[in-house]
Amino acid sequence: MRLKDTNLTKQDIKDKVNKYMIETYERFDFLAETAKDMYIYDENQTPYLDFYAGIAVNNAGNCNEKVVEAIKEQASDIIHTFNYPYTIPQALLAEKVCTEIGMDKIFFQNSGTEANEAMIKMARKYGIEKFGPNHYHIVTAKMGFHGRTFGAMSATGQPGNGCQVGFGPMTYGFSYAPYNDLQAFKDACTENTVAIMVEPVQGEGGVHPATKEFLVGLREFCDENDMLLLIDEVQTGWGRTGKLMSYMNYGIKPDIVSMAKGLGGGMPIGAICATAEVAKAFTAGSHGTTFGGHPVSCAAAYAEVNEIIDRKLPENAKVVGDYFAEQLETLPYVKEVRHQGLLVGVEFEDSISGVDVKHGCLDRKLLITAIGAHIIRMIPPLIVSKEDCDKAVAILKDTLESLS
Ligand SMILES: Cc1ncc(COP(=O)(O)O)c(C=O)c1O
């Protein structure tokens, strides 16, 4: 929809949102009307350079042509049927995802938090059926983030964080250990621990990649103790970190992996993939969803995944991500640049507020996000070029100089 076709002003739109919507977001003062590749355009067709990609979603670029075409075609054939009949997009996507990332089975969901719910449920059911009724304990990381539904929220090791406060008790059955501390994870496990669940890069927690020693060590520890390794690739998945899945950077495989964001080319979709043995925990009626595996989302995801692979976007994420990180190191007030591929965080000295940097960049038509008091995160579409990064660095420099 375009503003010019509505007889409304931008202020009218803002007023309607304020009056009718339950607002939990700190909005950009920006009306996103159209988008293409690396840019989002406002109602005056002013381009904004997109370094957040709808929060790590539009990996093959905004409104990727093949994804748009797949959505249009599928929507005109069949939009929704539920999971009783077979549908072609589901079958093609299931095969593509499983074969490309080396997993046996997939279950489709609608979002990241839902994928994590499915991952937690599958692990618990596997543990209880194999070892007994108390065998459902899961160890996750402090400062991790897994979503905003009760299971995923309870797996999120951030007591006191706004996403947990005020909602009463979290779900029982989780313990938390400091990220990248292998011994602490081992110590947190009990005789009833069924799984360890981590992000390979803590995204919302400040962009902290797992060390090789940590992730490989967790894999070995789980193997030695008949426990499952659950990897949350909701933010890292589908090329962002230089490989299709971040765990591929470490030469390991999880027992269950969750994914969402970058899978769907902008359409809502989530999924878990599991080994054949663990997947057996889900049987007829034990889990389900009305919209999961939606034909239009699956058609879009199938086009997106093909684009990511055919255009070698993980390789671009690695090369351009390394270049971008090097350039960011040259900025003033930088304490640390952390990244894996194009999941990039910059931590500034305490005098610099991440939110101020974000707003300064918005004024200069660069879209980024702030996480934590002094950290900005940049997660552009994986089609981003070194020249785009140079533009972003120049805007950041100008912004930081104006803040000082
Ligand atoms: C690692 C991780 N897991 C889960 C989620 C939740 O995903 P969604 O917002 O699609 O529910 C997020 C969202 O930021 C995430 O970064």
PDBQT file of the ligand as one rigid body, heavy atoms in Angstrom, charges set to zero:
ROOT
HETATM    1  C1  LIG A 501      18.382 -16.493  18.702  1.00  0.00    +0.000 C 
HETATM    2  C2  LIG A 501      16.926 -16.151  18.641  1.00  0.00    +0.000 A 
HETATM    3  N1  LIG A 501      16.023 -17.092  18.965  1.00  0.00    +0.000 NA
HETATM    4  C3  LIG A 501      14.708 -16.838  18.919  1.00  0.00    +0.000 A 
HETATM    5  C4  LIG A 501      14.226 -15.606  18.545  1.00  0.00    +0.000 A 
HETATM    6  C5  LIG A 501      12.748 -15.353  18.506  1.00  0.00    +0.000 C 
HETATM    7  O1  LIG A 501      12.337 -15.317  17.182  1.00  0.00    +0.000 OA
HETATM    8  P1  LIG A 501      10.892 -14.693  16.781  1.00  0.00    +0.000 P 
HETATM    9  O2  LIG A 501      10.980 -13.233  17.045  1.00  0.00    +0.000 OA
HETATM   10  O3  LIG A 501      10.727 -15.041  15.335  1.00  0.00    +0.000 OA
HETATM   11  O4  LIG A 501       9.894 -15.368  17.645  1.00  0.00    +0.000 OA
HETATM   12  C6  LIG A 501      15.131 -14.591  18.204  1.00  0.00    +0.000 A 
HETATM   13  C7  LIG A 501      14.645 -13.254  17.821  1.00  0.00    +0.000 C 
HETATM   14  O5  LIG A 501      15.339 -12.281  17.813  1.00  0.00    +0.000 OA
HETATM   15  C8  LIG A 501      16.516 -14.879  18.250  1.00  0.00    +0.000 A 
HETATM   16  O6  LIG A 501      17.417 -13.951  17.936  1.00  0.00    +0.000 OA
ENDROOT
TORSDOF 0
